[in-house]
Amino acid sequence: MFDHTGIVVTDLAKARAFYDAIAKPLGLVTVNNSPESFLFGKSREEPIPYLWIGTQHPSYWIEGSRAGINQMHIAFIAPSKDAVHAFHGAGIAAGGTDHGAPGPREGAMGYYGAFLLDPDGNNIEACFRDNLPYLHKS
């Protein structure tokens, strides 16, 4: 439900390895954008919405901002509970930190999810909502 958002990272290679690993279980891709950034989204053919990930300091940052000073949280739709588990495992293997193992969360509309911290401490989530099938149309 967004056009784009972005996060600044300190080490582009570490970030790329992490996001490359979690892309496949979610049916997403990473795409080169510039020598200092890449995009994380659905496909080259459907580029919007996307998450911009890079080392450049955005023009809108206030003085004193730096990567990780304001933890970002973003949740990606997973196509199944198995994909949530695959996301979590791939992220851990690629340098992420567990921040909530895969499982149901009470009071959250049929929610089943997992949380990881990326290499800069951003909270990255994958969730499946079995009672909202319109989220899982191909």
C-alpha positions as MATLAB code, in Angstrom:
seq = 'MFDHTGIVVTDLAKARAFYDAIAKPLGLVTVNNSPESFLFGKSREEPIPYLWIGTQHPSYWIEGSRAGINQMHIAFIAPSKDAVHAFHGAGIAAGGTDHGAPGPREGAMGYYGAFLLDPDGNNIEACFRDNLPYLHKS';
ca = [
       0.000    0.000    0.000;
       2.915    2.348   -0.496;
       4.677    3.873   -3.524;
       8.120    3.723   -2.015;
      10.047    4.116    1.168;
      13.719    3.915    1.905;
      16.384    3.178    4.433;
      19.997    4.207    4.670;
      22.491    1.464    5.468;
      26.134    1.542    6.480;
      27.384   -1.411    4.411;
      25.708   -1.880    1.032;
      27.216   -5.352    0.433;
      25.924   -6.706    3.774;
      22.517   -5.135    3.181;
      22.359   -6.560   -0.365;
      23.188  -10.070    0.862;
      20.442   -9.835    3.496;
      17.749   -8.468    1.148;
      18.730  -10.860   -1.665;
      18.232  -13.738    0.795;
      14.798  -12.659    2.041;
      13.487  -11.651   -1.407;
      12.944  -15.154   -2.787;
      10.652  -16.501   -0.017;
       8.485  -13.395   -0.391;
       8.298  -13.558   -4.205;
      10.252  -10.296   -4.477;
      13.495   -9.226   -6.175;
      16.396   -6.852   -5.687;
      17.329   -4.592   -8.591;
      20.438   -2.459   -9.072;
      19.655    1.232   -8.886;
      23.039    2.979   -8.612;
      26.516    2.171   -7.315;
      25.295    3.320   -3.882;
      21.801    1.794   -3.810;
      19.405   -0.945   -4.883;
      15.644   -1.434   -4.938;
      13.621   -4.186   -3.257;
      10.247   -4.863   -4.834;
       7.952   -7.044   -6.922;
       9.721   -7.042  -10.314;
      11.320   -4.910  -13.013;
       7.984   -5.044  -14.855;
       6.061   -3.891  -11.757;
       8.534   -1.528  -10.074;
       6.064    0.218   -7.744;
       5.929   -0.093   -4.748;
       9.554   -0.466   -3.737;
      11.926   -0.108   -0.837;
      15.010    1.973   -1.711;
      18.130    0.800    0.163;
      21.352    2.749   -0.088;
      24.308    4.465    1.514;
      23.588    8.003    0.289;
      22.228   10.500    2.774;
      18.796   11.672    1.582;
      18.337   15.388    0.942;
      15.407   15.463    3.389;
      17.461   14.266    6.378;
      17.914   16.709    9.206;
      21.425   17.480   10.417;
      22.824   14.719   12.614;
      20.858   11.885   10.971;
      22.702    8.668   10.258;
      21.928    5.057    9.375;
      20.159    3.298   12.206;
      19.386    6.427   14.268;
      15.671    5.953   13.609;
      14.836    2.276   13.361;
      12.678    1.583   10.331;
       9.894   -1.009   10.431;
       8.392   -2.477    7.312;
       6.181   -5.543    6.908;
       6.062   -7.496    3.665;
       3.143   -9.710    2.648;
       4.156  -13.367    2.579;
       2.194  -15.778    0.369;
       2.055  -18.510    3.045;
       3.163  -19.564    6.525;
       5.930  -21.589    4.865;
       7.178  -18.408    3.189;
       7.309  -16.692    6.603;
       9.555  -19.506    7.846;
      11.715  -19.357    4.691;
      12.041  -15.561    5.061;
      13.163  -15.926    8.680;
      15.679  -18.684    7.933;
      17.124  -16.923    4.885;
      17.459  -13.663    6.786;
      19.270  -15.277    9.717;
      21.625  -17.077    7.318;
      22.370  -13.774    5.569;
      23.389  -11.858    8.687;
      20.046  -10.805   10.114;
      19.141  -11.091   13.788;
      16.039  -12.838   15.090;
      13.576  -10.319   16.506;
      10.531  -12.589   16.712;
      10.372  -16.201   15.547;
       7.710  -17.290   13.045;
       4.356  -17.860   14.660;
       0.836  -16.586   15.229;
       0.239  -13.268   16.956;
      -2.992  -12.978   18.920;
      -5.505  -10.270   18.119;
      -4.046   -9.454   14.721;
      -6.568  -10.621   12.086;
      -5.316  -14.157   11.392;
      -1.732  -12.931   11.500;
       1.263  -15.262   11.274;
       4.600  -13.518   11.081;
       8.283  -13.238   11.853;
      10.587  -10.335   12.605;
      14.245   -9.810   11.743;
      16.687   -7.005   12.324;
      18.705   -6.278    9.191;
      22.464   -5.578    9.507;
      21.721   -1.950   10.516;
      19.015   -2.802   13.057;
      15.960   -2.035   10.927;
      12.949   -4.186   11.867;
      11.929   -6.201    8.797;
       8.807   -8.353    9.003;
       7.062  -10.922    6.841;
       3.438  -11.741    7.583;
       0.715  -13.989    6.276;
      -2.942  -13.326    7.066;
      -4.965  -16.437    6.280;
      -8.309  -14.697    6.728;
      -7.534  -12.031    4.110;
      -7.208  -14.043    0.883;
      -7.305  -10.952   -1.354;
      -3.737  -10.230   -0.187;
      -2.523  -13.429   -1.825;
      -3.908  -13.152   -5.353;
      -1.327  -13.685   -8.085;
];
